């Protein structure tokens, strides 16, 4: 294409993602690269090109920078939580602005290891049950085992969205592995807002830090230490 009606093309190049910084995102005006008068912007990252309509590239660039800064701040906060004794609860609370929903972590025996703060019992009857009993009761675990096949659910080694059997909402589940054993399960309920596309990626990053926290506090979360608590009680 010759945009200015002059013979300006002197060579041709094949565009590949290897020519770009794979860790960078590029923003520009559509009309600077394509023959058009539309005031659109484009985003380029690796092999993806996104056309964004009716937006100033400068505004889009600033918004992307804000998103990157927000993610980096969240990542740094999760890293700090890894070494804290109450790290799991702190991670859930630090992720409240990304999850937008009630969430909790429970051990294989159903006892809650962490519960997101700020969500009242009135959110849902099942959430009230979790708050009242600080986790899942034996009766509820048995009920879930019969209704949703917990054995299959426990194999979720990455965040998986499923339809709930206890209401018109979905839930996201992911098992948390630490030092080679199943240390707990993260559950996020879509009781307040539906899950958004790509949210599993953020939850996967959250689980990664939770796993590190459990490995840093091995004596607190190891199966042998929990078994000794049961024997002592």
C-alpha positions as semicolon CSV with decimal commas, in nm:
position;residue;x (nm);y (nm);z (nm)
1;X;0,000;0,000;0,000
2;X;0,119;0,348;-0,087
3;X;-0,063;0,588;0,140
4;X;0,067;0,921;0,012
5;X;0,044;0,832;-0,362
6;X;0,422;0,833;-0,398
7;X;0,649;0,536;-0,469
8;X;0,776;0,510;-0,112
9;X;0,806;0,132;-0,084
10;X;1,165;0,021;-0,128
11;X;1,168;-0,315;0,050
12;X;0,955;-0,583;0,211
13;X;0,991;-0,755;0,548
14;X;0,817;-1,052;0,705
15;X;0,677;-0,958;1,048
16;X;0,725;-1,220;1,317
17;X;0,670;-1,209;1,690
18;X;1,042;-1,279;1,743
19;X;1,113;-0,928;1,610
20;X;0,922;-0,780;1,902
21;X;0,992;-0,784;2,270
22;X;0,783;-1,083;2,385
23;X;0,728;-0,919;2,725
24;X;0,608;-0,586;2,586
25;X;0,276;-0,458;2,456
26;X;0,270;-0,196;2,180
27;X;0,003;0,072;2,128
28;X;-0,049;0,288;1,820
29;X;-0,297;0,461;1,589
30;X;-0,468;0,241;1,333
31;X;-0,434;0,500;1,058
32;X;-0,057;0,512;1,105
33;X;-0,036;0,152;0,987
34;X;-0,348;0,095;0,773
35;X;-0,516;0,290;0,496
36;X;-0,808;0,436;0,692
37;X;-0,943;0,759;0,835
38;X;-1,098;0,593;1,140
39;X;-0,986;0,711;1,481
40;X;-0,913;0,369;1,621
41;X;-0,618;0,233;1,815
42;X;-0,432;-0,096;1,791
43;X;-0,263;-0,310;2,053
44;X;0,009;-0,554;1,949
45;X;0,150;-0,825;2,174
46;X;0,346;-1,119;2,035
47;X;0,116;-1,269;1,767
48;X;-0,197;-1,084;1,880
49;X;-0,328;-0,764;1,724
50;X;-0,633;-0,602;1,887
51;X;-0,834;-0,324;1,725
52;X;-0,994;-0,084;1,978
53;X;-1,258;0,145;1,834
54;X;-1,312;0,514;1,904
55;X;-1,039;0,568;2,162
56;X;-0,736;0,793;2,180
57;X;-0,414;0,587;2,173
58;X;-0,272;0,800;2,456
59;X;-0,571;0,718;2,678
60;X;-0,545;0,351;2,590
61;X;-0,172;0,351;2,663
62;X;-0,231;0,512;3,003
63;X;-0,500;0,258;3,088
64;X;-0,272;-0,032;2,998
65;X;0,006;0,116;3,213
66;X;-0,238;0,144;3,506
67;X;-0,335;-0,221;3,463
68;X;0,029;-0,329;3,459
69;X;0,107;-0,117;3,767
70;X;-0,196;-0,263;3,948
71;X;-0,091;-0,619;3,870
72;X;0,268;-0,553;3,978
73;X;0,149;-0,405;4,309
74;X;-0,076;-0,709;4,367
75;X;0,213;-0,943;4,287
76;X;0,442;-0,766;4,532
77;X;0,176;-0,783;4,802
78;X;0,131;-1,158;4,751
79;X;0,507;-1,210;4,778
80;X;0,508;-1,029;5,113
81;X;0,216;-1,243;5,231
82;X;0,407;-1,564;5,158
83;X;0,622;-1,513;5,468
84;X;0,344;-1,397;5,701
85;X;0,188;-1,642;5,953
86;X;-0,161;-1,536;5,844
87;X;-0,059;-1,526;5,481
88;X;-0,355;-1,713;5,332
89;X;-0,612;-1,475;5,480
90;X;-0,400;-1,179;5,377
91;X;-0,378;-1,309;5,019
92;X;-0,755;-1,349;4,995
93;X;-0,811;-0,997;5,124
94;X;-0,542;-0,856;4,895
95;X;-0,722;-1,020;4,601
96;X;-1,069;-0,893;4,688
97;X;-1,060;-0,628;4,412
98;X;-0,990;-0,901;4,155
99;X;-1,221;-1,179;4,278
100;X;-1,525;-0,961;4,365
101;X;-1,681;-1,264;4,535
102;X;-1,674;-1,471;4,856
103;X;-1,384;-1,715;4,867
104;X;-1,226;-1,951;5,115
105;X;-0,957;-2,216;5,146
106;X;-1,033;-2,543;5,319
107;X;-0,814;-2,833;5,426
108;X;-0,886;-3,189;5,303
109;X;-1,087;-3,248;5,623
110;X;-1,316;-2,954;5,546
111;X;-1,180;-2,714;5,808
112;X;-1,132;-2,360;5,677
113;X;-0,772;-2,247;5,652
114;X;-0,871;-1,896;5,539
115;X;-1,194;-1,708;5,468
116;X;-1,224;-1,382;5,275
117;X;-1,334;-1,098;5,501
118;X;-1,605;-0,844;5,429
119;X;-1,872;-1,074;5,286
120;X;-2,173;-1,103;5,522
121;X;-2,373;-1,424;5,579
122;X;-2,664;-1,271;5,388
123;X;-2,474;-1,323;5,060
124;X;-2,599;-1,683;5,036
125;X;-2,716;-1,958;5,266
126;X;-2,416;-2,178;5,180
127;X;-2,177;-1,892;5,255
128;X;-2,353;-1,845;5,591
129;X;-2,302;-2,214;5,663
130;X;-1,929;-2,181;5,590
131;X;-1,899;-1,879;5,820
132;X;-2,100;-2,041;6,101
133;X;-1,901;-2,366;6,097
134;X;-1,568;-2,214;5,985
135;X;-1,550;-2,448;5,691
136;X;-1,740;-2,747;5,559
137;X;-1,913;-2,981;5,803
138;X;-1,882;-3,358;5,773
139;X;-2,245;-3,366;5,660
140;X;-2,177;-3,110;5,387
141;X;-1,864;-3,297;5,270
142;X;-2,067;-3,617;5,247
143;X;-2,342;-3,435;5,058
144;X;-2,091;-3,287;4,813
145;X;-1,925;-3,624;4,765
146;X;-2,258;-3,772;4,660
147;X;-2,380;-3,481;4,446
148;X;-2,074;-3,354;4,259
149;X;-1,818;-3,635;4,282
150;X;-1,552;-3,470;4,496
151;X;-1,289;-3,714;4,372
152;X;-1,312;-3,559;4,027
153;X;-1,319;-3,205;4,163
154;X;-1,007;-3,264;4,372
155;X;-0,817;-3,335;4,050
156;X;-0,848;-2,968;3,950
157;X;-0,481;-2,871;3,950
158;X;-0,566;-2,547;3,772
159;X;-0,862;-2,313;3,838
160;X;-1,176;-2,478;3,699
161;X;-1,523;-2,321;3,674
162;X;-1,817;-2,547;3,755
163;X;-2,193;-2,505;3,797
164;X;-2,302;-2,504;4,160
165;X;-2,548;-2,759;4,294
166;X;-2,652;-2,520;4,571
167;X;-2,786;-2,222;4,379
168;X;-2,797;-2,040;4,047
169;X;-2,430;-1,953;4,041
170;X;-2,094;-2,099;3,949
171;X;-1,785;-2,165;4,155
172;X;-1,416;-2,183;4,072
173;X;-1,209;-2,453;4,237
174;X;-0,840;-2,531;4,246
175;X;-0,647;-2,776;4,461
176;X;-0,336;-2,636;4,630
177;X;-0,030;-2,860;4,625
178;X;0,262;-2,801;4,861
179;X;0,572;-3,019;4,884
180;X;0,403;-3,288;4,679
181;X;0,085;-3,327;4,883
182;X;-0,264;-3,180;4,860
183;X;-0,259;-2,911;5,128
184;X;-0,592;-2,743;5,061
185;X;-0,855;-2,625;4,817
186;X;-0,937;-2,272;4,703
187;X;-1,301;-2,203;4,618
188;X;-1,437;-1,878;4,474
189;X;-1,815;-1,840;4,446
190;X;-1,978;-1,623;4,180
191;X;-2,256;-1,536;4,423
192;X;-2,225;-1,160;4,373
193;X;-2,081;-1,112;4,023
194;X;-2,034;-1,358;3,733
195;X;-1,683;-1,472;3,650
196;X;-1,510;-1,270;3,380
197;X;-1,314;-1,414;3,091
198;X;-0,953;-1,475;3,187
199;X;-1,015;-1,461;3,562
200;X;-0,881;-1,815;3,593
201;X;-0,535;-1,684;3,498
202;X;-0,536;-1,442;3,793
203;X;-0,658;-1,715;4,030
204;X;-0,385;-1,948;3,902
205;X;-0,126;-1,685;3,996
206;X;-0,289;-1,648;4,338
207;X;-0,275;-2,025;4,395
208;X;0,094;-2,027;4,304
209;X;0,171;-1,786;4,588
210;X;-0,055;-1,978;4,828
211;X;0,138;-2,294;4,753
212;X;0,465;-2,116;4,830
213;X;0,322;-1,987;5,159
214;X;0,224;-2,340;5,261
215;X;0,569;-2,468;5,174
216;X;0,725;-2,189;5,382
217;X;0,508;-2,297;5,678
218;X;0,538;-2,671;5,630
219;X;0,480;-2,765;5,994
220;X;0,146;-2,584;5,997
221;X;-0,002;-2,736;5,682
222;X;0,163;-3,078;5,651
223;X;-0,065;-3,383;5,682
224;X;0,144;-3,522;5,968
225;X;0,105;-3,209;6,180
226;X;-0,272;-3,203;6,123
227;X;-0,293;-3,572;6,212
228;X;-0,112;-3,505;6,540
229;X;-0,366;-3,229;6,620
230;X;-0,649;-3,481;6,575
231;X;-0,475;-3,739;6,795
232;X;-0,407;-3,484;7,070
233;X;-0,767;-3,359;7,066
